[in-house]
Amino acid sequence: MITGDNRKVAGAVAGQVGIDEVAAEVLPGDKIDIVRGYQKQGLKVAMVGDGINDAPALAQADIGIAIGSGTDVAKETGDVILVRNDLLDVEGAIRLGRKTLSKIKQNLFWALIYNVIGIPVAAGVLYPFTGRLLPPEWAGLAMAFSSVSVVTNSLLLKTYGKRLVG
C-alpha cells in the first residue's frame, strides 16, 4: 500500500484489508517511482487512488483503479472506476474480470467447434455419404442456436455479479 497518509492511519487501514507492506507519508512524485520499481521487478501493478496526487501513479500502473467519489482527474486517469468507496470491491472486480475472461474463452471455444463442424456440413461434406444436403432452414436455425447459446452463456455473468454484491 502506498499512501500519503500518516503511518498510524495507513497501518490501521492496511490491517483491515490484509495488506502487509505499507509505504506511508509518500509524496505524489514518489508514488510513481514506487510503481515503476515494482514494474522493473517484472510485477504487474494495480494502483487504487482517489485524488489528484494519485493520478500520475494511476496512469503509470498496469491497472489504475479510481474510487468513484474521488476527483475527476483520478477518475479520468483510472482504467476502472469503483462506484462505492469500498476497497474490498477491488477484489470483487478482479474476480469478475477473471470470470469474464473465462466466459470469453468458453464462447470462443464453442463458436470454433460450431464453425469447424457446421460450415463443412452446410457446404455438403456429408453428401457423398448420406446423399442429402443440409436444408438452408436448418443451417439458419443452427446459426441462431449458436448465437443464442453464446449470449445465454454470457448472461450467466449477471448472476455472478449479484453474488459479489450480496
N, C-alpha and C positions, 0 to 999 in steps of 0.2 A: 504494500500500500504506500502510495506517495501522496503526501498532503502538505499543505501549507499551515495546517492547524498545529496547535501545540502538542507536545508529546503525550501528555496525560489524556487528552481527548482522543487523539489518534489511537493510543493503546486501548482505550475502552471500546471504541468502535471496531477496531481490528479483532479484539477478543470476541465481540458479539457475532461477527460473521466468519470467524475461524481463519483469520489471516495471521501468519507467523511473522513475516518480515514487514517492518514498518519504517518508513523514512518520513519523519515529521519535520515541521518548520522548514520545508523546502521552498525555495524561491521559484517563481514561474520558469525562469530560464534553466534552472537545474532539473526541473521535471522532464523536460525534453532530453536532457543529457542522460538521465537515468533510463528513459525509454530506449534511447539509442544504444546504451550499454547492454541492455538485455537483448536487443536485436543483434548486436555484434556477437553475442554468445550463441546465436542461432535460435533463439527463443521467439515464439510468437507472442506479441504483447497486446493485451487489451487494456485500454485506459478508460476509466469511468470518471467523468467530470461534469461540473455544473456551472462553472464560472468562466469569465474572460481569461483568467490566469491559467485555465486548463486547456484552452483552445490549441496552443501550439503542440502540446503533448498529445492531445486527441488526434490532431492531424498526423503526427508522426507515427502513432501506434498503428499496428496492423488492423486493429478494430477499435474505433473510437465510439464509446458509448456515452451519450449525453443524458443527463437527468432532465425529465420533462419540465420541471419547474425552474430549470437553470436559465442562464442568459441566452439571448438569441444567437450570439456568436458561438457559444458552445453547441447549441442545437444544430446550427448550420455546419459546424465542423465535424460533428459526430456522424458515424456511419449508421448507428442505431440510436433511437431515442426511446428511453423508458418513460412510459406515461406516468407511472407512480414514482414516488420518491423512496423506493424500497430496493436496497442493494441486492436482496435475495432474488429480485426479478432478473438480475444478470444471469444467474444460474438457470432460471427458467427459460430465458431467451436462448442460451447456449443449447439446452436440451431440445428446445423446439427447432432450432436451426439444424441440429443433427438429425432429428426425426424427419424434417422436411427434406434434407438431402437423401435420407434413406427412401422416402416416398418417390423422389425423383428417379432414383436408381431403379426402384421397382417398376415404375411406369415405363422407363426406357427399356427394361428387360422384356416386359410383356409386349410392348409395341414392336420390339425387334422380333420376338418369337412370332407374333401375329403376321408381320410382314414376310418373314422367312417362309412361313407356311402358306399364308393367304395369297400372296402375289403369284407364286408358281401355280397354285391350284386354280386361281382365276384365269391365268394365262393358258390353262389347258394341259398342264403337265400330266394329269391323271387320265386324259382322254385315251391314250393308247391302251391303257389297262382296263378302263371301265366302259369306254365307248360313250361317255357322257361328258358334257361341259357344265361348268358351274353357271346356273342362270344369273343374269345381272341383278335380279331382285335379291337373290341370296347373297351375292357379293356385297350389295348395298347394305343389307341387314347385318352382315358380318362386320362391315366397316363401322356401322352405327354402334354395334355391340362393343367393338374395340374402344371407341371413343367414350362410351358411357362407362365402361369398366375403369378406364383411366381416371375419369372425373370422379367416379364413386370412390375409388381408392384414395384420391387426393382429398376428398371431403372428410375422410376419416381423421384428418388432422384437426378438424374443428372440435371433435370430442377431446383430443389430446390437450388443446389449449384450455378447455374448461377444467380439466383435471389439474392443470398447473395453478390456476387462479383459485379454485375452490378448495 
